[in-house]
């Protein structure tokens, strides 16, 4: 079972660059997209509703901003758009959508970036403070989860090329990395990619300045964050870099088909 996480940095722009052509060739089972930068009414018809896929959007109230989506070959049993009570500010920005397939939940998540200004970093910290208790609550449910998305944090020095130069920058701040330490530690979640790939210089995002992508000066900020039973069924992981659809690359994890029976 092939599941993709991809920050499109504008789904219409990614479509023009061939993303949906690639999707047709690869035929993933589920695709979680972040940063749509479009309203649902702007995404009618093809290529945004490819044949054979069910699609669900969570758009941001602000036009041309944020937004997430889930494409799935199987029709979900239920779809939750937004996090609900206590997260109204997050839901207004279109940052969370969850599709349920039996006892498996697949989520498309787009965490805030704090790089624009200090105010946005504080918004990000506030969300992290509220989100961690919810993630711990998820672990107590009789459900398994795959939370795909752009988490906008590189976890370790291994996940960022120029770690020394970014110690004081959003996305690699000590508080952010400590939060992921808790997520992948006491909170009981697993970094799915690292379950099967421990190689260096495995990045999913590159700055559009200074030929960063060409030089592979990147960050790994896109994840499949999964529950332990799901982690045991990961067969392979790939970051697709042969084509350039966005400043991010599609992150593809291949799961054992038994994942459907969890």
C-alpha positions as CSV (number, residue, x, y, z in Angstrom):
1,X,0.0,0.0,0.0
2,X,1.7,3.2,-1.2
3,X,1.0,6.4,0.7
4,X,2.4,9.8,-0.4
5,X,2.8,13.0,1.6
6,X,3.4,16.1,-0.6
7,X,3.5,19.9,0.1
8,X,2.5,21.3,-3.2
9,X,3.2,25.0,-2.5
10,X,0.2,25.7,-4.6
11,X,-1.6,22.7,-6.0
12,X,-2.4,24.5,-9.3
13,X,1.2,25.3,-9.8
14,X,2.2,21.7,-9.0
15,X,-0.4,20.5,-11.5
16,X,1.2,22.7,-14.2
17,X,4.6,21.1,-13.3
18,X,3.3,17.6,-13.9
19,X,2.3,16.4,-10.4
20,X,-0.9,14.7,-11.4
21,X,0.8,13.1,-14.4
22,X,3.3,11.6,-12.0
23,X,0.4,10.5,-9.7
24,X,-1.2,8.8,-12.6
25,X,2.0,6.9,-13.4
26,X,2.7,5.9,-9.8
27,X,-0.8,5.1,-8.8
28,X,-0.5,5.6,-5.1
29,X,-3.3,4.3,-2.8
30,X,-3.5,7.5,-0.8
31,X,-2.0,11.0,-1.4
32,X,-1.9,13.6,1.4
33,X,-1.4,17.1,0.0
34,X,-0.5,20.3,2.0
35,X,-0.5,24.0,1.1
36,X,-3.1,23.9,-1.6
37,X,-3.2,27.7,-1.9
38,X,-6.7,27.4,-3.5
39,X,-10.3,27.2,-2.6
40,X,-12.2,24.0,-3.3
41,X,-14.4,25.7,-6.0
42,X,-11.2,26.5,-7.9
43,X,-10.3,22.8,-8.1
44,X,-13.3,21.5,-10.0
45,X,-12.7,18.8,-12.6
46,X,-9.5,17.4,-13.8
47,X,-6.6,17.3,-13.0
48,X,-7.7,18.0,-9.5
49,X,-10.2,15.2,-9.4
50,X,-8.3,12.4,-11.1
51,X,-10.2,9.3,-12.2
52,X,-10.2,6.5,-9.7
53,X,-9.7,8.7,-6.6
54,X,-12.0,10.1,-3.9
55,X,-10.8,13.6,-2.9
56,X,-11.6,15.7,0.1
57,X,-10.3,19.2,0.7
58,X,-10.0,21.4,3.8
59,X,-9.5,24.9,2.5
60,X,-8.3,27.9,4.4
61,X,-10.7,30.8,4.9
62,X,-8.1,33.1,3.5
63,X,-7.9,32.9,-0.3
64,X,-4.7,31.6,-1.8
65,X,-3.4,30.3,1.6
66,X,-2.6,27.0,3.3
67,X,-5.2,24.2,2.8
68,X,-4.9,20.4,2.9
69,X,-6.3,17.5,0.9
70,X,-6.5,13.7,0.9
71,X,-6.8,11.6,-2.3
72,X,-7.7,7.9,-1.9
73,X,-8.5,5.1,-4.2
74,X,-10.7,3.6,-1.5
75,X,-13.7,5.6,-0.3
76,X,-13.1,6.6,3.4
77,X,-15.6,5.4,5.9
78,X,-15.6,8.9,7.4
79,X,-13.8,12.2,6.9
80,X,-13.1,14.8,9.6
81,X,-12.4,18.2,8.3
82,X,-10.5,20.2,10.9
83,X,-9.6,19.4,14.6
84,X,-12.7,20.9,16.0
85,X,-13.4,22.5,19.4
86,X,-10.4,24.3,20.8
87,X,-8.6,24.6,17.4
88,X,-10.9,27.0,15.6
89,X,-8.0,29.2,14.7
90,X,-6.1,26.3,13.2
91,X,-9.2,25.1,11.3
92,X,-9.7,28.5,9.8
93,X,-6.3,28.1,8.2
94,X,-7.2,24.7,6.7
95,X,-4.4,22.6,8.3
96,X,-5.9,19.2,9.2
97,X,-8.0,16.6,7.5
98,X,-8.5,13.0,8.5
99,X,-9.9,10.1,6.5
100,X,-10.8,6.9,8.3
101,X,-10.6,3.4,6.8
102,X,-11.7,0.9,9.3
103,X,-9.5,1.2,12.3
104,X,-6.8,3.2,10.4
105,X,-6.8,7.0,10.2
106,X,-4.8,8.8,7.6
107,X,-4.2,12.5,8.2
108,X,-2.9,15.3,6.0
109,X,-1.4,17.9,8.3
110,X,0.2,21.3,7.6
111,X,1.9,22.7,10.6
112,X,2.7,26.4,10.7
113,X,6.0,27.9,9.6
114,X,7.4,30.4,12.0
115,X,10.0,31.8,9.6
116,X,8.1,34.8,8.4
117,X,8.1,36.7,11.7
118,X,8.3,36.2,15.4
119,X,4.5,36.5,15.8
120,X,4.0,33.4,13.6
121,X,6.6,31.5,15.5
122,X,4.6,32.1,18.7
123,X,1.5,30.9,16.9
124,X,3.4,27.8,16.0
125,X,4.5,27.2,19.6
126,X,0.9,27.8,20.8
127,X,-0.3,25.1,18.4
128,X,2.4,22.7,19.4
129,X,1.5,23.2,23.1
130,X,-2.2,22.3,22.3
131,X,-1.5,19.6,19.8
132,X,0.8,17.4,21.9
133,X,-1.9,16.5,24.5
134,X,-4.3,15.7,21.6
135,X,-1.6,13.4,20.0
136,X,-1.2,11.6,23.3
137,X,-5.0,11.2,23.4
138,X,-5.0,9.8,19.9
139,X,-2.5,7.1,21.1
140,X,-5.0,5.9,23.7
141,X,-7.7,5.4,21.2
142,X,-8.4,2.0,19.6
143,X,-7.2,3.3,16.3
144,X,-4.0,3.4,14.3
145,X,-2.7,6.5,12.6
146,X,-0.6,7.7,9.8
147,X,-0.2,11.5,10.1
148,X,1.3,12.6,6.8
149,X,2.4,16.2,6.3
150,X,4.7,19.1,6.5
151,X,5.5,19.4,10.2
152,X,8.0,22.3,9.5
153,X,10.6,21.0,11.9
154,X,13.8,19.1,11.2
155,X,14.4,16.7,14.0
156,X,18.1,16.1,14.2
157,X,21.4,17.3,12.7
158,X,21.0,14.3,10.3
159,X,17.9,15.9,8.9
160,X,19.3,19.2,7.8
161,X,22.4,20.0,5.8
162,X,23.5,23.3,7.4
163,X,22.6,22.5,11.0
164,X,25.1,24.9,12.6
165,X,23.8,27.9,10.6
166,X,20.2,27.1,11.5
167,X,20.4,26.6,15.3
168,X,18.5,29.9,15.8
169,X,16.1,29.6,12.9
170,X,12.5,28.5,12.9
171,X,12.2,24.8,12.0
172,X,15.4,23.9,13.9
173,X,15.0,25.7,17.2
174,X,15.9,23.7,20.4
175,X,12.3,23.9,21.6
176,X,11.0,22.5,18.3
177,X,13.4,19.6,18.2
178,X,12.7,18.9,21.9
179,X,9.0,18.7,21.0
180,X,9.8,16.1,18.4
181,X,11.9,14.2,20.9
182,X,8.8,14.0,23.1
183,X,6.6,13.0,20.1
184,X,9.0,10.2,19.1
185,X,9.7,9.3,22.7
186,X,7.3,9.4,25.7
187,X,4.3,10.3,23.5
188,X,4.7,7.0,21.7
189,X,4.8,8.0,18.0
190,X,7.2,6.8,15.3
191,X,9.0,8.6,12.5
192,X,8.0,6.2,9.7
193,X,10.8,7.2,7.3
194,X,13.5,6.5,9.8
195,X,12.2,3.1,10.5
196,X,13.6,1.9,7.2
197,X,16.0,4.6,6.0
198,X,18.9,5.8,8.2
199,X,20.9,7.4,5.4
200,X,22.3,11.0,5.6
201,X,21.2,13.8,3.3
202,X,17.6,12.6,2.9
203,X,15.8,15.9,2.5
204,X,12.2,16.8,1.5
205,X,12.5,20.6,1.2
206,X,15.0,23.0,-0.3
207,X,15.1,26.8,-0.3
208,X,14.5,28.3,-3.7
209,X,17.6,30.5,-3.3
210,X,21.2,29.8,-4.0
211,X,20.8,26.6,-6.0
212,X,20.0,24.8,-2.8
213,X,18.1,21.9,-4.5
214,X,20.9,21.4,-7.1
215,X,23.4,21.3,-4.2
216,X,21.1,19.2,-2.0
217,X,21.3,21.8,0.8
218,X,18.0,20.8,2.3
219,X,15.8,20.0,5.3
220,X,13.7,16.9,6.1
221,X,10.5,18.5,7.4
222,X,7.9,16.2,5.8
223,X,6.9,13.1,7.7
224,X,4.8,10.0,8.1
225,X,4.2,10.1,11.8
226,X,2.7,6.7,12.7
227,X,1.6,4.5,15.6
228,X,3.9,1.6,16.5
229,X,1.8,-1.2,14.9
230,X,1.8,0.8,11.6
231,X,5.5,1.3,11.9
232,X,6.0,-2.5,11.9
233,X,4.4,-2.8,8.5
234,X,6.5,-0.2,6.7
235,X,8.4,-1.9,3.8
236,X,10.2,0.9,2.1
237,X,10.5,4.7,2.0
238,X,11.5,7.0,-0.9
239,X,11.8,10.7,-1.4
240,X,11.0,11.3,-5.1
241,X,13.4,14.0,-6.5
242,X,13.6,13.1,-10.2
243,X,11.0,15.8,-11.1
244,X,10.4,19.2,-9.4
245,X,6.8,19.8,-8.7
246,X,7.3,22.2,-5.7
247,X,10.0,23.3,-3.3
248,X,9.1,20.1,-1.5
249,X,9.5,16.5,-2.8
250,X,6.9,13.8,-2.5
251,X,7.6,11.5,0.4
252,X,6.5,7.9,-0.4
253,X,6.1,5.1,2.1
254,X,5.2,1.6,1.1
255,X,3.2,-0.3,3.7
256,X,2.4,-4.0,3.9
257,X,-1.1,-4.7,2.7
258,X,-2.0,-6.1,6.1
259,X,-2.3,-2.4,7.2
260,X,-5.9,-2.6,6.0
261,X,-6.6,-5.3,8.6
262,X,-5.3,-3.4,11.7
